[in-house]
């Protein structure tokens, strides 16, 4: 079965560029992008255009049929009105009923146009609205007819102008997609012009037959209308299919159409103005039959166009769905490739990130801690075996190797820094101890000389030398504090008053004459903390003297605060900015960072912070009211001797 084991395909060999991250991303992005652009540009846009055009054609043809209903009613109203104005009073009731039908068709067209205007081309919708403007004068024209003030020729021209405007609007915004649809719309418009010519002939001759003769210019209008009809029917026959041509032939092959031909021949005989003996009612009935037949043909053509548009729209929809499905498939393939590529990148990067977190969070700190706590001659710990990072790309492999190099370099630098820090600390501690030992011997010798000297001037100089040596001893002890070493024990048995501690601190500063020890509430502190507390206060007092004007004193106050005891060193110097005071308080609390990174002018704050940490005291700088800085020291209860209750009562 070993020979039949399935192996994962090596894509880095089969697909060029797959061995690098850049190559993978290029493949993942290029394949779906090219396919989707080709699909979208060549297929979806074309099918969407066909679908939109078919939908617009359906809406437009529906509106045109509504419009032709209005044209049909206007044509009938025009013919009946023309006959009425020619003296045929029998048309008056027909005219009244026809006006109602015209208004109904007009209202239906407005409603359909408002409903379908969103699907119509903008030019077509605008043209249809513009075509209805001549109908604004329809009511005035009807009123003139009813009152007998209307001129027959002018009224005929008004109706003809309104009908012509509606028919002309049909050709605006015609679809340009499918050829059969475009030819059908053109045929529909040609048939509309032919129908209008027949209807206009019906109306004009209706007045002529009612008046029994042609008036001036009416015969020429009659011949122009017939020529327009012949031209429009010829154009329709060029555009229509066989079924539509057959329907047209049937419309003109009826008995009514043949009688109409006879009436037209009689009208031609009256071209010289002679009397015409044609029954206007029969002419109107036969011509109305022909006009209705032509409207039927127009409805058939319109239905054919709508059916073709629906067919084109359905085909476009199916093809659009197919293209979208293909696009979805391409997206799925692209997503699968992207997911595979992303996993091949993110998995090793995630493992690499975990490795980096382990180095930064535990391994490197543990190694540094081990190095700092071990002897100088102890060899570095063995490099831990790193977790294997699954990676096939060259870039990730190089990144893993670089991380290993960073870890080794960091460990080496940490070892060097630990050695350097240990050497610096040991040097400071050694120097501090030597200085302290020498200064202790020097102070002992000065004390012996003071006890033997009788000359007041020499004795004063010895006192000055004693004060200077005391300050030097404090500096030596500061070196030990900075080095983290415990200074040699200088402990007092029992307890010591706070006043004595403050006086001891003042004696260790240079300008002790400027220090005013005032308002110190009596209290005693434990003897084991006296040296460190005195050292802490001396650093604060000397700092206050350094940043105060020479003529300004520095005051020291002390008071009880519950079980604690508080001390305040107040100066009226130049003060500190809020940012600088925050940095100083961070150092005093022991949270100000490494000693090696601190400027040398802030070493005193490091000393105070270290001493405060040893004592468990809280030290904080605050702005003095007016100007200057006040250093507050709060001693914990364990360092302060609590007052005797009986003594307190007796004092009260």
C-alpha positions as a printed NumPy array, in Angstrom:
array([[  0.   ,   0.   ,   0.   ],
       [  2.983,   2.27 ,   0.304],
       [  3.147,   2.725,  -3.458],
       [ -0.541,   3.743,  -3.582],
       [ -0.207,   6.521,  -1.008],
       [ -1.76 ,   9.79 ,  -2.189],
       [  0.585,  12.715,  -2.249],
       [ -0.382,  16.369,  -2.166],
       [  0.376,  18.097,  -5.472],
       [  3.342,  20.395,  -5.49 ],
       [  1.75 ,  23.606,  -6.754],
       [  5.04 ,  25.439,  -6.564],
       [  6.216,  23.283,  -9.511],
       [  3.032,  23.236, -11.597],
       [  2.115,  26.935, -11.354],
       [  4.884,  29.408, -12.273],
       [  5.492,  31.986,  -9.558],
       [  3.635,  30.004,  -6.878],
       [  6.778,  29.707,  -4.774],
       [  6.649,  33.365,  -3.649],
       [  3.997,  35.393,  -1.871],
       [  4.015,  38.028,  -4.589],
       [  3.497,  35.362,  -7.251],
       [  0.606,  33.779,  -5.386],
       [ -1.178,  37.075,  -4.866],
       [ -0.644,  37.979,  -8.523],
       [ -2.221,  34.679,  -9.629],
       [ -5.124,  34.95 ,  -7.201],
       [ -5.93 ,  38.487,  -8.301],
       [ -5.224,  38.162, -12.022],
       [ -7.366,  35.101, -12.806],
       [-10.75 ,  36.246, -11.387],
       [-10.144,  39.853, -12.374],
       [ -9.536,  39.06 , -16.038],
       [-12.424,  36.612, -16.229],
       [-14.856,  38.909, -14.462],
       [-13.855,  41.905, -16.578],
       [-14.335,  39.912, -19.774],
       [-17.631,  38.48 , -18.557],
       [-18.949,  41.812, -17.323],
       [-17.773,  43.851, -20.308],
       [-18.896,  41.48 , -23.082],
       [-21.841,  39.643, -21.635],
       [-23.617,  41.194, -18.711],
       [-23.609,  44.742, -20.062],
       [-24.906,  43.628, -23.476],
       [-27.618,  41.414, -22.033],
       [-28.61 ,  44.051, -19.504],
       [-28.908,  46.602, -22.317],
       [-31.121,  44.249, -24.334],
       [-33.28 ,  43.538, -21.311],
       [-33.63 ,  47.219, -20.509],
       [-34.398,  48.079, -24.135],
       [-37.032,  45.325, -24.356],
       [-38.689,  46.505, -21.166],
       [-38.674,  50.091, -22.383],
       [-40.15 ,  48.962, -25.724],
       [-42.982,  47.113, -24.007],
       [-43.812,  50.18 , -21.965],
       [-43.475,  52.488, -24.962],
       [-45.696,  50.359, -27.226],
       [-48.302,  50.161, -24.485],
       [-48.279,  53.946, -24.193],
       [-48.44 ,  54.301, -27.984],
       [-51.517,  52.086, -28.122],
       [-53.123,  54.222, -25.44 ],
       [-52.131,  57.25 , -27.441],
       [-53.677,  55.791, -30.599],
       [-56.925,  55.295, -28.743],
       [-56.901,  59.019, -28.035],
       [-55.973,  59.723, -31.679],
       [-58.852,  57.537, -32.827],
       [-61.357,  59.37 , -30.638],
       [-60.026,  62.776, -31.721],
       [-60.296,  61.727, -35.343],
       [-63.919,  60.731, -34.871],
       [-64.671,  63.907, -32.965],
       [-63.005,  65.891, -35.755],
       [-65.129,  64.248, -38.464],
       [-68.399,  64.598, -36.583],
       [-67.631,  68.221, -35.687],
       [-66.786,  69.009, -39.298],
       [-70.1  ,  67.557, -40.428],
       [-71.947,  69.507, -37.749],
       [-70.303,  72.742, -38.832],
       [-71.305,  71.942, -42.453],
       [-74.967,  72.015, -41.46 ],
       [-75.687,  68.378, -40.522],
       [-77.551,  68.948, -37.263],
       [-78.19 ,  65.216, -36.916],
       [-74.561,  64.899, -35.692],
       [-75.058,  67.077, -32.599],
       [-75.909,  64.213, -30.211],
       [-73.14 ,  62.079, -31.73 ],
       [-70.669,  64.923, -31.183],
       [-71.683,  65.189, -27.509],
       [-71.208,  61.465, -26.907],
       [-67.947,  61.435, -28.858],
       [-66.536,  64.248, -26.712],
       [-67.088,  62.11 , -23.598],
       [-65.217,  59.2  , -25.211],
       [-62.377,  61.556, -26.185],
       [-62.06 ,  62.847, -22.623],
       [-61.999,  59.294, -21.278],
       [-59.212,  58.313, -23.688],
       [-57.292,  61.456, -22.775],
       [-57.557,  60.667, -19.054],
       [-56.426,  57.063, -19.645],
       [-53.376,  58.256, -21.578],
       [-52.372,  60.612, -18.784],
       [-52.701,  57.866, -16.179],
       [-50.691,  55.378, -18.264],
       [-48.02 ,  57.971, -18.957],
       [-47.701,  58.771, -15.254],
       [-47.454,  55.071, -14.393],
       [-44.991,  54.009, -17.089],
       [-42.907,  57.179, -17.423],
       [-40.111,  55.657, -15.335],
       [-39.605,  52.846, -17.882],
       [-39.821,  55.103, -20.948],
       [-36.825,  56.797, -22.561],
       [-36.608,  60.368, -21.347],
       [-37.031,  61.805, -24.848],
       [-40.152,  59.72 , -25.501],
       [-41.829,  60.715, -22.235],
       [-41.058,  64.394, -22.851],
       [-42.359,  64.227, -26.43 ],
       [-45.621,  62.579, -25.351],
       [-46.226,  65.268, -22.747],
       [-45.36 ,  67.985, -25.262],
       [-47.775,  66.468, -27.816],
       [-50.724,  66.998, -25.476],
       [-50.18 ,  70.75 , -25.26 ],
       [-52.399,  71.557, -28.308],
       [-55.298,  69.903, -26.482],
       [-55.25 ,  72.725, -23.941],
       [-57.525,  74.672, -26.326],
       [-59.921,  71.749, -26.791],
       [-62.548,  73.115, -24.404],
       [-62.453,  76.553, -26.018],
       [-62.82 ,  74.99 , -29.476],
       [-65.802,  72.926, -28.366],
       [-67.426,  75.998, -26.85 ],
       [-66.991,  77.91 , -30.108],
       [-68.584,  75.008, -31.999],
       [-71.566,  74.854, -29.644],
       [-72.153,  78.611, -29.794],
       [-71.897,  78.77 , -33.585],
       [-68.789,  80.959, -33.601],
       [-66.417,  78.326, -34.975],
       [-65.011,  78.347, -38.5  ],
       [-65.14 ,  74.914, -40.143],
       [-61.689,  75.12 , -41.76 ],
       [-60.021,  76.514, -38.631],
       [-61.67 ,  73.881, -36.457],
       [-60.541,  71.144, -38.83 ],
       [-56.995,  72.474, -38.705],
       [-57.062,  72.527, -34.862],
       [-58.054,  68.886, -34.61 ],
       [-55.591,  67.898, -37.335],
       [-52.755,  69.747, -35.603],
       [-53.515,  68.009, -32.301],
       [-53.682,  64.566, -33.938],
       [-50.492,  65.193, -35.945],
       [-48.609,  66.231, -32.785],
       [-49.591,  62.984, -31.09 ],
       [-48.56 ,  60.886, -34.089],
       [-45.221,  62.709, -34.456],
       [-44.439,  61.978, -30.803],
       [-44.546,  58.252, -31.546],
       [-41.248,  58.399, -33.429],
       [-39.292,  60.05 , -30.605],
       [-37.136,  57.741, -28.491],
       [-37.654,  54.726, -30.741],
       [-35.734,  51.611, -29.55 ],
       [-32.44 ,  50.865, -31.279],
       [-31.792,  47.326, -30.012],
       [-33.482,  44.466, -31.842],
       [-34.007,  45.118, -35.604],
       [-37.432,  43.481, -35.704],
       [-38.607,  45.636, -32.837],
       [-37.266,  48.771, -34.491],
       [-38.944,  47.879, -37.822],
       [-42.179,  47.098, -35.996],
       [-42.204,  50.493, -34.264],
       [-41.487,  52.215, -37.584],
       [-44.274,  50.23 , -39.25 ],
       [-46.587,  51.188, -36.424],
       [-45.82 ,  54.859, -36.974],
       [-46.255,  54.579, -40.769],
       [-49.629,  52.898, -40.282],
       [-50.586,  55.648, -37.811],
       [-49.912,  58.281, -40.51 ],
       [-51.912,  56.295, -43.061],
       [-54.787,  55.926, -40.605],
       [-54.67 ,  59.635, -39.862],
       [-54.824,  60.363, -43.598],
       [-57.902,  58.128, -43.948],
       [-59.519,  59.663, -40.88 ],
       [-58.716,  63.178, -42.075],
       [-60.263,  62.333, -45.453],
       [-63.295,  61.021, -43.64 ],
       [-63.698,  64.2  , -41.668],
       [-62.997,  66.644, -44.474],
       [-65.283,  64.925, -47.041],
       [-67.908,  64.505, -44.345],
       [-68.201,  68.3  , -44.317],
       [-67.973,  68.509, -48.124],
       [-70.758,  65.949, -48.632],
       [-72.875,  67.65 , -45.985],
       [-72.392,  71.006, -47.788],
       [-72.802,  69.168, -51.21 ],
       [-69.766,  70.852, -52.782],
       [-66.07 ,  71.664, -52.341],
       [-65.267,  75.093, -51.075],
       [-62.151,  77.039, -51.998],
       [-59.025,  74.971, -51.44 ],
       [-60.824,  71.931, -50.005],
       [-60.256,  69.811, -53.116],
       [-56.493,  70.397, -52.964],
       [-56.543,  69.397, -49.306],
       [-58.429,  66.246, -50.321],
       [-55.803,  65.305, -52.922],
       [-52.932,  66.012, -50.479],
       [-54.505,  63.743, -47.886],
       [-54.902,  60.932, -50.413],
       [-51.252,  61.319, -51.483],
       [-50.14 ,  61.201, -47.838],
       [-52.195,  58.032, -47.342],
       [-50.678,  56.327, -50.357],
       [-47.102,  57.217, -49.273],
       [-47.676,  56.071, -45.685],
       [-49.225,  52.777, -46.806],
       [-46.279,  52.203, -49.158],
       [-43.824,  52.746, -46.295],
       [-45.844,  50.39 , -44.088],
       [-45.74 ,  47.628, -46.704],
       [-41.939,  47.928, -46.842],
       [-41.628,  47.528, -43.061],
       [-44.446,  45.064, -42.261],
       [-44.236,  41.287, -42.375],
       [-46.515,  39.09 , -44.469],
       [-49.163,  38.64 , -41.775],
       [-49.425,  42.384, -41.208],
       [-49.61 ,  43.049, -44.97 ],
       [-52.373,  40.463, -45.239],
       [-54.317,  42.189, -42.46 ],
       [-53.965,  45.513, -44.281],
       [-55.235,  43.977, -47.522],
       [-58.224,  42.555, -45.662],
       [-58.999,  45.993, -44.237],
       [-59.061,  47.547, -47.709],
       [-60.87 ,  44.554, -49.262],
       [-64.137,  44.904, -47.352],
       [-67.375,  46.019, -48.959],
       [-67.264,  49.262, -47.006],
       [-63.768,  49.988, -48.352],
       [-64.954,  49.351, -51.905],
       [-67.876,  51.728, -51.419],
       [-65.452,  54.291, -50.082],
       [-63.569,  54.066, -53.374],
       [-66.776,  54.857, -55.218],
       [-67.468,  57.832, -52.975],
       [-63.963,  59.129, -53.629],
       [-64.548,  58.852, -57.404],
       [-67.713,  60.922, -57.057],
       [-65.762,  63.487, -54.999],
       [-63.168,  63.723, -57.764],
       [-65.962,  64.557, -60.191],
       [-66.826,  67.61 , -58.094],
       [-63.388,  69.126, -58.383],
       [-64.848,  72.004, -60.453],
       [-67.21 ,  72.995, -57.621],
       [-70.244,  71.232, -59.03 ],
       [-72.905,  69.811, -56.734],
       [-72.198,  66.475, -55.044],
       [-74.992,  64.076, -54.239],
       [-73.503,  61.686, -51.678],
       [-75.187,  60.649, -48.456],
       [-72.86 ,  62.029, -45.736],
       [-74.21 ,  59.509, -43.228],
       [-73.337,  56.534, -45.458],
       [-69.916,  58.031, -46.176],
       [-69.277,  58.464, -42.478],
       [-70.377,  54.907, -41.636],
       [-68.289,  53.263, -44.385],
       [-65.193,  55.376, -43.639],
       [-65.557,  54.682, -39.921],
       [-65.577,  50.964, -40.71 ],
       [-62.337,  51.391, -42.69 ],
       [-60.721,  53.504, -39.985],
       [-61.683,  50.947, -37.325],
       [-60.221,  48.199, -39.49 ],
       [-56.968,  50.139, -39.815],
       [-56.909,  50.634, -36.046],
       [-57.302,  46.879, -35.723],
       [-54.29 ,  46.382, -37.944],
       [-52.371,  48.91 , -35.807],
       [-53.33 ,  46.969, -32.676],
       [-52.078,  43.768, -34.311],
       [-48.766,  45.415, -35.207],
       [-48.475,  46.813, -31.692],
       [-49.171,  43.401, -30.166],
       [-46.535,  41.855, -32.452],
       [-43.982,  44.449, -31.328],
       [-44.822,  43.874, -27.659],
       [-44.62 ,  40.118, -28.125],
       [-41.227,  40.467, -29.81 ],
       [-40.057,  42.777, -27.018],
       [-41.26 ,  40.273, -24.442],
       [-39.444,  37.506, -26.31 ],
       [-36.232,  39.548, -26.485],
       [-36.569,  40.489, -22.822],
       [-37.068,  36.862, -21.81 ],
       [-34.06 ,  35.752, -23.83 ],
       [-31.986,  38.579, -22.392],
       [-33.106,  37.62 , -18.885],
       [-32.147,  33.987, -19.392],
       [-28.784,  34.915, -20.85 ],
       [-28.213,  37.457, -18.093],
       [-28.97 ,  34.793, -15.477],
       [-26.558,  32.476, -17.266],
       [-23.83 ,  35.091, -17.284],
       [-24.432,  35.842, -13.618],
       [-24.289,  32.132, -12.8  ],
       [-21.029,  31.888, -14.7  ],
       [-19.776,  34.917, -12.83 ],
       [-20.764,  33.261,  -9.548],
       [-18.879,  30.148, -10.552],
       [-15.817,  32.205, -11.408],
       [-16.09 ,  34.01 ,  -8.096],
       [-16.366,  30.683,  -6.294],
       [-13.251,  29.401,  -8.051],
       [-11.431,  32.649,  -7.332],
       [-12.535,  32.519,  -3.693],
       [-11.284,  28.95 ,  -3.39 ],
       [ -7.939,  29.933,  -4.853],
       [ -7.756,  32.99 ,  -2.629],
       [ -8.644,  30.917,   0.438],
       [ -6.024,  28.339,  -0.372],
       [ -3.414,  31.033,  -0.977],
       [ -4.385,  32.936,   2.158],
       [ -4.147,  29.827,   4.29 ],
       [ -0.777,  28.983,   2.809],
       [  0.379,  32.454,   3.884],
       [ -1.497,  33.083,   7.124],
       [ -0.792,  29.704,   8.721],
       [  2.997,  30.043,   8.656],
       [  2.738,  33.736,   9.512],
       [  0.477,  32.889,  12.456],
       [  2.951,  30.28 ,  13.664],
       [  5.728,  32.803,  13.18 ],
       [  3.806,  35.405,  15.177],
       [  3.295,  32.884,  17.999],
       [  7.005,  32.158,  17.907],
       [  7.804,  35.881,  18.096],
       [  5.385,  36.32 ,  21.014],
       [  7.02 ,  33.418,  22.818],
       [ 10.46 ,  34.957,  22.269],
       [  9.394,  38.414,  23.438],
       [  7.082,  37.292,  26.229],
       [  8.912,  34.443,  27.914],
       [ 12.053,  33.049,  26.325],
       [ 14.056,  36.246,  26.006],
       [ 13.049,  37.672,  29.435],
       [ 13.828,  34.316,  31.084],
       [ 17.228,  34.196,  29.441],
       [ 17.993,  37.788,  30.46 ],
       [ 16.893,  37.094,  34.023],
       [ 19.037,  33.983,  34.112],
       [ 22.038,  35.89 ,  32.769],
       [ 21.608,  38.704,  35.299],
       [ 21.367,  36.315,  38.212],
       [ 24.133,  33.915,  37.175],
       [ 27.854,  34.212,  37.782],
       [ 29.921,  36.036,  35.168],
       [ 31.693,  32.839,  34.187],
       [ 28.466,  30.87 ,  33.722],
       [ 28.009,  30.007,  30.013],
       [ 24.89 ,  31.163,  28.167],
       [ 21.963,  28.73 ,  28.246],
       [ 21.533,  26.488,  25.255],
       [ 19.31 ,  27.865,  22.515],
       [ 15.859,  26.246,  22.852],
       [ 14.587,  24.185,  20.006],
       [ 12.236,  26.42 ,  18.049],
       [  8.865,  25.214,  16.879],
       [  8.677,  24.246,  13.23 ],
       [  6.863,  26.813,  11.11 ],
       [  4.952,  25.304,   8.182],
       [  6.064,  27.288,   5.151],
       [  6.64 ,  26.717,   1.479],
       [  7.276,  30.289,   0.3  ],
       [ 10.847,  31.499,   0.199],
       [  9.983,  34.811,   1.832],
       [  8.5  ,  33.127,   4.906],
       [ 11.473,  30.79 ,   5.197],
       [ 13.791,  33.795,   5.164],
       [ 11.61 ,  35.521,   7.756],
       [ 11.861,  32.507,  10.061],
       [ 15.651,  32.515,   9.739],
       [ 15.732,  36.261,  10.399],
       [ 13.678,  35.805,  13.571],
       [ 16.132,  33.181,  14.779],
       [ 19.009,  35.587,  14.137],
       [ 17.174,  38.355,  15.995],
       [ 16.659,  36.092,  18.988],
       [ 20.322,  35.048,  19.077],
       [ 21.488,  38.645,  18.686],
       [ 19.116,  39.819,  21.42 ],
       [ 20.369,  37.14 ,  23.798],
       [ 23.957,  38.124,  23.07 ],
       [ 23.219,  41.815,  23.617],
       [ 21.324,  40.993,  26.807],
       [ 24.34 ,  39.057,  28.076],
       [ 26.631,  41.965,  27.274],
       [ 24.296,  44.451,  28.914],
       [ 23.924,  42.233,  31.972],
       [ 27.698,  41.995,  32.309],
       [ 28.026,  45.743,  31.798],
       [ 25.32 ,  46.476,  34.356],
       [ 26.801,  44.038,  36.844],
       [ 30.244,  45.559,  36.407],
       [ 28.838,  49.084,  36.788],
       [ 26.895,  48.13 ,  39.889],
       [ 29.838,  46.344,  41.451],
       [ 32.11 ,  49.293,  40.638],
       [ 29.682,  51.726,  42.264],
       [ 29.303,  49.501,  45.29 ],
       [ 33.072,  48.984,  45.624],
       [ 33.755,  52.695,  45.256],
       [ 31.012,  53.529,  47.732],
       [ 32.336,  51.103,  50.34 ],
       [ 35.915,  52.343,  49.948],
       [ 34.835,  55.939,  50.267],
       [ 32.652,  55.125,  53.227],
       [ 35.456,  53.295,  54.989],
       [ 37.918,  56.13 ,  54.371],
       [ 35.383,  58.738,  55.445],
       [ 34.575,  56.832,  58.616],
       [ 38.274,  56.803,  59.484],
       [ 38.507,  60.484,  58.536],
       [ 35.538,  61.388,  60.75 ],
       [ 37.043,  59.445,  63.626],
       [ 40.35 ,  61.256,  63.214],
       [ 38.572,  64.639,  62.995],
       [ 36.624,  63.842,  66.17 ],
       [ 39.893,  63.01 ,  67.972],
       [ 41.447,  66.269,  66.811],
       [ 38.4  ,  68.227,  67.926],
       [ 38.655,  66.768,  71.41 ],
       [ 42.333,  67.774,  71.664],
       [ 42.162,  71.234,  70.08 ],
       [ 41.934,  74.278,  72.365],
       [ 42.328,  77.053,  69.807],
       [ 38.83 ,  78.324,  68.897],
       [ 39.803,  79.211,  65.308],
       [ 41.361,  75.832,  64.659],
       [ 38.416,  74.158,  66.337],
       [ 36.013,  75.998,  63.976],
       [ 37.986,  74.819,  60.979],
       [ 37.859,  71.271,  62.31 ],
       [ 34.065,  71.577,  62.668],
       [ 33.871,  72.766,  59.046],
       [ 36.002,  69.832,  57.96 ],
       [ 33.777,  67.504,  59.977],
       [ 30.684,  68.869,  58.168],
       [ 32.348,  68.409,  54.781],
       [ 33.294,  64.821,  55.576],
       [ 29.733,  64.121,  56.714],
       [ 28.42 ,  65.302,  53.332],
       [ 30.997,  63.13 ,  51.562],
       [ 29.849,  60.152,  53.594],
       [ 26.243,  60.787,  52.433],
       [ 27.415,  60.817,  48.831],
       [ 29.204,  57.518,  49.371],
       [ 26.059,  56.045,  50.882],
       [ 24.115,  57.355,  47.849],
       [ 26.44 ,  55.319,  45.622],
       [ 25.592,  52.206,  47.62 ],
       [ 21.869,  52.997,  47.382],
       [ 22.086,  53.417,  43.589],
       [ 24.021,  50.169,  43.337],
       [ 21.295,  48.38 ,  45.297],
       [ 23.61 ,  47.571,  48.176],
       [ 22.765,  47.797,  51.837],
       [ 24.974,  50.446,  53.51 ],
       [ 26.886,  49.493,  56.645],
       [ 24.613,  49.492,  59.59 ],
       [ 24.286,  52.81 ,  61.451],
       [ 21.537,  51.942,  63.855],
       [ 20.413,  53.613,  67.054],
       [ 19.007,  51.614,  69.925],
       [ 15.437,  52.338,  70.896],
       [ 13.793,  55.347,  69.32 ],
       [ 14.914,  58.799,  68.218],
       [ 12.901,  62.002,  68.09 ],
       [ 11.894,  63.362,  64.722],
       [ 13.577,  66.645,  65.592],
       [ 16.902,  64.875,  66.003],
       [ 16.432,  63.087,  62.679],
       [ 15.709,  66.382,  60.925],
       [ 18.728,  68.043,  62.587],
       [ 20.904,  65.136,  61.49 ],
       [ 19.66 ,  65.557,  57.913],
       [ 20.261,  69.317,  57.99 ],
       [ 23.809,  68.777,  59.225],
       [ 24.567,  66.824,  56.029],
       [ 23.746,  69.675,  53.592],
       [ 26.027,  72.504,  52.551],
       [ 23.919,  75.59 ,  53.274],
       [ 22.457,  74.329,  56.527],
       [ 22.192,  77.907,  57.8  ],
       [ 19.266,  78.569,  55.415],
       [ 17.169,  75.672,  56.774],
       [ 14.428,  76.592,  59.253],
       [ 13.198,  73.674,  61.354],
       [  9.851,  74.978,  62.584],
       [  6.652,  73.515,  63.876],
       [  7.842,  69.927,  64.35 ],
       [  5.183,  68.012,  66.255],
       [  6.867,  65.735,  68.827],
       [  7.225,  62.145,  67.721],
       [  9.76 ,  59.34 ,  67.934],
       [ 10.799,  56.938,  65.152],
       [ 12.376,  53.491,  65.29 ],
       [ 16.135,  53.512,  65.551],
       [ 16.754,  51.09 ,  62.664],
       [ 15.365,  53.548,  60.106],
       [ 17.017,  56.739,  61.402],
       [ 20.021,  56.644,  59.044],
       [ 17.993,  56.037,  55.907],
       [ 15.307,  58.572,  56.895],
       [ 17.975,  61.185,  57.632],
       [ 19.604,  60.441,  54.278],
       [ 16.24 ,  60.808,  52.492],
       [ 15.473,  64.134,  54.154],
       [ 18.982,  65.422,  53.438],
       [ 18.527,  64.74 ,  49.712],
       [ 15.202,  66.579,  49.691],
       [ 16.531,  69.534,  51.696],
       [ 19.62 ,  69.881,  49.522],
       [ 17.481,  69.782,  46.38 ],
       [ 15.249,  72.519,  47.815],
       [ 18.285,  74.681,  48.691],
       [ 19.768,  74.2  ,  45.202],
       [ 16.647,  75.471,  43.398],
       [ 15.841,  78.341,  45.803],
       [ 17.15 ,  81.899,  45.75 ],
       [ 20.15 ,  82.393,  48.09 ],
       [ 18.184,  84.691,  50.364],
       [ 15.142,  82.439,  50.657],
       [ 15.044,  79.901,  53.545],
       [ 13.817,  76.346,  53.292],
       [ 11.322,  75.31 ,  55.969],
       [ 10.789,  71.838,  57.423],
       [  7.468,  70.907,  59.07 ],
       [  6.263,  67.767,  60.816],
       [  2.873,  66.596,  62.077],
       [  0.912,  63.501,  62.885],
       [ -1.74 ,  62.265,  60.495],
       [ -3.613,  59.471,  62.244],
       [ -1.184,  56.622,  62.774],
       [  1.298,  58.047,  60.235],
       [  3.723,  60.92 ,  60.553],
       [  4.207,  63.475,  57.784],
       [  7.149,  65.724,  57.006],
       [  7.187,  68.619,  54.521],
       [ 10.221,  70.375,  52.992],
       [  8.981,  73.714,  51.605],
       [ 10.921,  76.007,  49.271],
       [ 10.007,  79.238,  47.472],
       [ 12.158,  78.652,  44.439],
       [ 11.552,  78.576,  40.672],
       [  9.098,  75.672,  40.84 ],
       [  8.529,  72.899,  38.284],
       [  6.297,  72.366,  35.28 ],
       [  3.434,  69.913,  35.597],
       [  5.12 ,  67.479,  33.186],
       [  8.469,  67.656,  34.98 ],
       [  6.767,  67.228,  38.381],
       [  4.931,  64.141,  37.119],
       [  8.245,  62.649,  35.928],
       [  9.878,  63.441,  39.29 ],
       [  7.027,  61.843,  41.246],
       [  7.347,  58.733,  39.087],
       [ 11.028,  58.511,  40.058],
       [ 10.238,  59.112,  43.728],
       [  7.692,  56.299,  43.687],
       [ 10.233,  53.886,  42.158],
       [  8.374,  53.692,  38.79 ],
       [ 10.517,  56.049,  36.763],
       [ 12.434,  53.515,  34.703],
       [ 15.979,  52.265,  34.704],
       [ 18.715,  54.111,  36.566],
       [ 21.065,  53.751,  33.583],
       [ 18.645,  55.683,  31.351],
       [ 18.169,  58.577,  33.793],
       [ 20.009,  61.92 ,  33.39 ],
       [ 22.672,  62.543,  36.037],
       [ 20.818,  65.583,  37.418],
       [ 17.975,  63.276,  38.514],
       [ 20.116,  60.789,  40.469],
       [ 18.967,  62.347,  43.729],
       [ 15.378,  61.432,  42.911],
       [ 16.479,  57.839,  42.275],
       [ 18.197,  57.806,  45.674],
       [ 15.094,  59.162,  47.415],
       [ 12.858,  56.671,  45.562],
       [ 15.073,  53.729,  46.548],
       [ 15.217,  54.85 ,  50.212],
       [ 11.44 ,  55.442,  50.293],
       [ 10.885,  51.926,  48.935],
       [ 13.101,  50.453,  51.65 ],
       [ 11.295,  52.399,  54.374],
       [  7.829,  51.843,  52.943],
       [  7.329,  55.622,  52.94 ],
       [  5.488,  57.728,  50.392],
       [  7.252,  60.743,  48.89 ],
       [  5.49 ,  63.226,  46.612],
       [  6.256,  66.655,  45.182],
       [  3.548,  69.3  ,  44.996],
       [  3.506,  72.934,  43.962],
       [  3.907,  75.399,  46.83 ],
       [  1.204,  78.022,  47.02 ],
       [  2.659,  81.108,  45.372],
       [  5.876,  79.643,  44.009],
       [  8.269,  76.814,  44.705],
       [  7.897,  73.132,  45.45 ],
       [  6.932,  71.2  ,  48.581],
       [  8.18 ,  67.668,  49.175],
       [  5.847,  65.588,  51.341],
       [  7.077,  62.473,  53.179],
       [  4.544,  60.137,  54.813],
       [  6.089,  57.632,  57.266],
       [  4.126,  54.406,  57.776],
       [  2.784,  53.421,  61.163],
       [  5.361,  50.678,  61.688],
       [  8.195,  53.254,  61.761],
       [  6.474,  55.652,  64.158],
       [  6.101,  55.184,  67.872],
       [  2.478,  55.724,  68.801],
       [  1.835,  58.256,  71.577],
       [  1.126,  56.934,  75.042],
       [ -2.57 ,  57.294,  75.829],
       [ -1.962,  58.294,  79.493],
       [  0.651,  60.853,  78.468],
       [ -1.708,  62.283,  75.933],
       [ -4.464,  62.547,  78.48 ],
       [ -2.145,  64.216,  80.993],
       [ -0.966,  66.705,  78.373],
       [ -4.575,  67.487,  77.594]])
